[in-house]
Amino acid sequence: MRRVRGAKQGFPRRAAARRRWPRARWVAAAIGGVAVAVATVLVLDSGSDSTGPRALTSDQANLLAVTRFRNYQAGGRAVTIDVPGTAGGLTITGSIDYRGGRGYGAVRGTGRDTSSDGLIAWTATTVSVHPMANPPAKAPARPPESGWYNRPLQRYGSSLDSTLSIALKLGSDRPDNAELLPQNGAAWVGRDRLDGHRVDIMTGPRARATSGTAPSTDPSDVRYWIGSDGTMYRVRVGVASASQPVVIDFDTHRYVPVRPVPGATPAR
């Protein structure tokens, strides 16, 4: 399993205390933005060490504040994304380039027909699909030159598109404001062991509703499994259009750099 590198272990408390980002409301549009589509309360995996939820300590707030920044510093992460559905689920095995703002992978249906099977690539605005009767377990490093169908990414009503959007938002070019996270509802839930990593489980801050967006949600609807250096290993999110939580696991396989597919619109 590849360990995420590129950031030094830990962030000194004094440095975190001195750091002030220019926009105090930025947190609601950052980690909080991941929760905009959330509507289902999540539960911990069995066997976890849970005594929460409780207020974040300063060290825990610092870990949550840097976890998306770690993804950006790493450049990209290998992911396996499970999207549940009433007609069967979808599993995407691929990579996300957090600096380029795009994802790419192989998609297979589980407990459903094969109409959605193939390759998939996405940005913040566009979803590109390449149907295949027998998709590979892992997407080819170089996307096919033809056979792609592009469409706009739907903001509402699609559990797949909501999940793709959330997955991209799990990277940021700067840390979140550690002081504001607890004020906006982020909390510590418990500890667990995930694929050999000792992790803290934390909920994200509340998503603040604005005109034209989904209602504000409870912060316990988004949970992060975070290592001792701030590395993100799992995220579980309740999406309004999905019957069960979406699960995004990191480092499930080797990361392959994401190449743009023909005709895809780059993120802005």
C-alpha positions as CSV (number, residue, x, y, z in Angstrom):
1,M,0.0,0.0,0.0
2,R,1.4,3.3,-1.0
3,R,1.9,5.8,1.7
4,V,1.1,9.4,1.0
5,R,4.2,11.6,1.0
6,G,4.9,15.2,0.4
7,A,3.9,16.7,3.7
8,K,5.9,16.6,7.0
9,Q,4.5,14.8,9.9
10,G,2.1,16.9,11.9
11,F,1.6,20.7,12.0
12,P,2.9,22.6,15.1
13,R,0.2,24.0,17.2
14,R,1.7,27.5,17.3
15,A,1.9,27.6,13.5
16,A,-1.7,26.5,13.2
17,A,-2.8,29.1,15.8
18,R,-1.0,31.9,13.9
19,R,-2.4,30.8,10.5
20,R,-5.3,32.9,9.5
21,W,-6.9,32.5,6.1
22,P,-8.4,35.7,4.6
23,R,-11.9,34.4,4.2
24,A,-13.5,33.1,7.4
25,R,-16.4,31.7,5.5
26,W,-14.1,29.6,3.3
27,V,-14.4,26.6,5.6
28,A,-18.1,26.2,4.8
29,A,-17.3,26.0,1.1
30,A,-14.3,23.7,1.7
31,I,-14.7,20.6,3.8
32,G,-18.2,21.7,4.6
33,G,-18.9,21.7,0.8
34,V,-18.5,18.0,0.8
35,A,-21.6,17.7,2.9
36,V,-24.0,19.7,0.7
37,A,-25.6,16.6,-0.8
38,V,-25.7,14.7,2.4
39,A,-28.9,13.4,3.9
40,T,-28.4,10.0,5.6
41,V,-26.9,9.5,9.1
42,L,-23.9,7.1,9.0
43,V,-22.9,4.5,11.6
44,L,-19.4,3.4,12.5
45,D,-17.9,0.1,11.3
46,S,-18.3,-2.7,13.8
47,G,-15.3,-3.1,16.0
48,S,-14.4,0.5,16.2
49,D,-13.4,2.2,19.4
50,S,-16.1,4.8,19.8
51,T,-16.7,7.0,22.8
52,G,-17.9,10.1,20.8
53,P,-19.1,12.2,19.4
54,R,-17.2,14.8,21.4
55,A,-15.4,18.1,20.8
56,L,-12.2,18.1,18.8
57,T,-9.0,18.7,20.6
58,S,-6.6,21.1,18.9
59,D,-4.5,18.2,17.6
60,Q,-7.6,16.5,16.1
61,A,-8.8,19.8,14.6
62,N,-5.3,20.2,12.9
63,L,-5.5,16.7,11.5
64,L,-9.0,17.3,10.0
65,A,-7.8,20.7,8.7
66,V,-4.9,19.3,6.7
67,T,-6.4,16.0,5.4
68,R,-7.7,17.5,2.1
69,F,-4.4,19.4,1.8
70,R,-2.5,16.1,2.1
71,N,-4.4,14.8,-0.9
72,Y,-3.4,17.9,-2.9
73,Q,0.2,17.7,-1.8
74,A,0.3,14.0,-2.9
75,G,-0.8,15.1,-6.3
76,G,-3.2,12.3,-6.7
77,R,-4.6,9.2,-4.9
78,A,-5.8,5.8,-6.0
79,V,-9.5,5.3,-5.0
80,T,-12.2,2.7,-4.9
81,I,-15.6,4.3,-4.8
82,D,-18.8,2.4,-4.0
83,V,-22.0,4.1,-5.0
84,P,-25.2,2.3,-3.7
85,G,-28.5,2.3,-5.5
86,T,-31.9,0.8,-5.3
87,A,-31.4,-1.0,-8.6
88,G,-27.9,-2.1,-7.6
89,G,-24.6,-0.4,-6.9
90,L,-21.7,0.9,-8.9
91,T,-18.0,0.4,-8.1
92,I,-15.4,2.8,-9.6
93,T,-11.7,1.7,-9.4
94,G,-9.4,4.4,-10.5
95,S,-7.4,7.5,-9.6
96,I,-8.1,11.2,-8.8
97,D,-5.6,14.0,-9.8
98,Y,-6.2,16.5,-7.0
99,R,-4.0,19.1,-8.7
100,G,-5.5,18.7,-12.1
101,G,-9.1,18.4,-10.8
102,R,-10.1,15.2,-12.7
103,G,-10.7,11.5,-12.0
104,Y,-10.6,8.4,-14.2
105,G,-11.4,4.8,-13.6
106,A,-13.2,1.6,-14.6
107,V,-16.8,1.3,-13.5
108,R,-18.8,-1.9,-12.9
109,G,-22.3,-2.6,-11.8
110,T,-22.9,-4.7,-8.7
111,G,-26.3,-6.5,-8.4
112,R,-27.6,-4.8,-11.6
113,D,-27.3,-5.0,-15.4
114,T,-24.1,-4.1,-17.2
115,S,-25.5,-1.0,-19.0
116,S,-23.3,1.2,-16.9
117,D,-20.1,-0.8,-17.2
118,G,-17.0,0.7,-18.9
119,L,-14.6,3.5,-18.3
120,I,-15.5,6.8,-16.7
121,A,-13.7,10.2,-16.4
122,W,-14.9,13.3,-14.8
123,T,-14.1,16.9,-13.9
124,A,-16.0,19.4,-11.8
125,T,-18.3,20.1,-14.8
126,T,-18.2,17.1,-17.1
127,V,-18.7,13.3,-17.0
128,S,-17.3,11.2,-19.8
129,V,-18.3,7.6,-20.2
130,H,-16.8,4.9,-22.5
131,P,-19.3,1.9,-22.5
132,M,-17.7,-1.6,-22.5
133,A,-19.3,-5.0,-22.3
134,N,-16.4,-6.4,-20.3
135,P,-14.5,-3.6,-18.6
136,P,-11.1,-4.3,-17.1
137,A,-10.6,-4.5,-13.4
138,K,-8.4,-1.4,-13.7
139,A,-8.7,1.3,-16.2
140,P,-5.9,1.4,-18.9
141,A,-3.2,4.0,-18.1
142,R,-3.9,5.8,-21.5
143,P,-7.6,6.4,-22.1
144,P,-9.0,5.3,-25.5
145,E,-8.8,7.9,-28.2
146,S,-12.5,7.4,-29.3
147,G,-15.8,6.0,-28.0
148,W,-16.4,8.6,-25.3
149,Y,-19.7,10.2,-24.6
150,N,-19.7,13.5,-22.7
151,R,-22.4,15.1,-20.6
152,P,-22.6,17.8,-18.0
153,L,-22.2,16.7,-14.4
154,Q,-25.6,16.9,-12.7
155,R,-25.6,19.0,-9.5
156,Y,-28.8,17.3,-8.1
157,G,-30.7,14.1,-8.4
158,S,-27.9,11.7,-9.4
159,S,-26.1,9.7,-6.7
160,L,-23.3,8.9,-9.1
161,D,-22.7,12.6,-10.1
162,S,-23.0,13.7,-6.4
163,T,-20.4,11.1,-5.5
164,L,-18.0,12.2,-8.3
165,S,-18.3,15.8,-7.2
166,I,-17.7,14.9,-3.6
167,A,-14.6,12.8,-4.5
168,L,-13.0,15.8,-6.3
169,K,-13.7,18.1,-3.3
170,L,-11.6,15.8,-1.0
171,G,-8.5,17.7,-2.2
172,S,-7.6,21.4,-1.6
173,D,-4.6,23.6,-2.3
174,R,-4.5,24.9,1.3
175,P,-5.4,23.6,4.8
176,D,-8.8,24.4,6.3
177,N,-9.0,26.8,9.2
178,A,-8.5,24.5,12.2
179,E,-10.1,27.0,14.6
180,L,-13.3,27.3,12.7
181,L,-13.9,23.5,12.2
182,P,-15.2,22.8,15.7
183,Q,-17.3,26.0,15.6
184,N,-19.1,24.7,12.6
185,G,-20.0,21.3,14.1
186,A,-17.0,19.1,13.3
187,A,-16.4,16.4,16.0
188,W,-14.3,13.4,17.0
189,V,-16.3,10.1,16.9
190,G,-13.8,7.4,17.8
191,R,-10.8,5.4,16.7
192,D,-10.4,2.4,14.5
193,R,-7.9,0.3,12.5
194,L,-8.2,0.4,8.7
195,D,-6.0,-1.7,6.5
196,G,-3.3,-1.7,9.2
197,H,-3.5,2.0,9.9
198,R,-4.6,3.4,13.2
199,V,-7.1,6.1,12.4
200,D,-9.3,8.7,14.1
201,I,-12.8,9.0,12.9
202,M,-14.2,12.5,12.6
203,T,-17.3,14.2,11.3
204,G,-17.1,17.2,9.0
205,P,-18.6,20.6,9.7
206,R,-22.2,21.5,8.8
207,A,-22.9,22.5,5.3
208,R,-24.4,25.9,5.2
209,A,-27.4,26.2,2.9
210,T,-27.6,29.0,0.4
211,S,-30.2,29.9,-2.2
212,G,-30.6,27.1,-4.7
213,T,-28.6,24.5,-2.7
214,A,-29.6,21.5,-0.7
215,P,-30.8,22.0,2.9
216,S,-28.2,22.3,5.7
217,T,-27.3,18.8,7.1
218,D,-26.1,17.3,10.3
219,P,-22.3,17.1,10.5
220,S,-22.4,13.4,11.5
221,D,-23.5,12.6,7.9
222,V,-19.9,12.9,6.6
223,R,-17.1,10.9,8.3
224,Y,-13.4,10.8,7.7
225,W,-11.0,8.1,8.7
226,I,-7.7,10.0,9.2
227,G,-4.2,8.7,10.0
228,S,-1.8,10.2,12.6
229,D,-0.2,12.4,9.9
230,G,-3.5,13.7,8.5
231,T,-3.6,11.2,5.6
232,M,-7.2,10.4,4.5
233,Y,-7.9,6.7,4.2
234,R,-11.7,6.6,4.0
235,V,-14.7,8.9,3.7
236,R,-18.3,7.8,4.1
237,V,-21.1,10.2,2.9
238,G,-24.8,9.9,2.9
239,V,-26.0,11.3,-0.4
240,A,-29.6,12.4,-0.7
241,S,-30.3,10.3,-3.8
242,A,-28.7,7.1,-2.5
243,S,-30.4,4.6,-0.1
244,Q,-27.1,3.9,1.7
245,P,-23.9,5.8,2.4
246,V,-21.3,6.2,-0.4
247,V,-17.8,4.9,0.6
248,I,-14.6,6.3,-0.8
249,D,-11.5,4.2,0.0
250,F,-8.0,5.4,-0.7
251,D,-4.8,3.6,-1.6
252,T,-6.7,0.4,-2.5
253,H,-4.3,-0.1,-5.4
254,R,-1.4,1.7,-7.2
255,Y,-2.0,5.3,-8.3
256,V,-1.9,5.8,-12.0
257,P,-1.5,9.4,-13.3
258,V,-4.8,10.7,-14.7
259,R,-4.7,11.7,-18.4
260,P,-7.4,13.9,-19.9
261,V,-9.8,12.1,-22.2
262,P,-10.6,13.4,-25.6
263,G,-13.3,16.1,-25.5
264,A,-13.5,16.4,-21.7
265,T,-13.8,19.9,-20.3
266,P,-11.0,20.8,-17.9
267,A,-12.0,22.0,-14.3
268,R,-12.1,25.7,-13.8
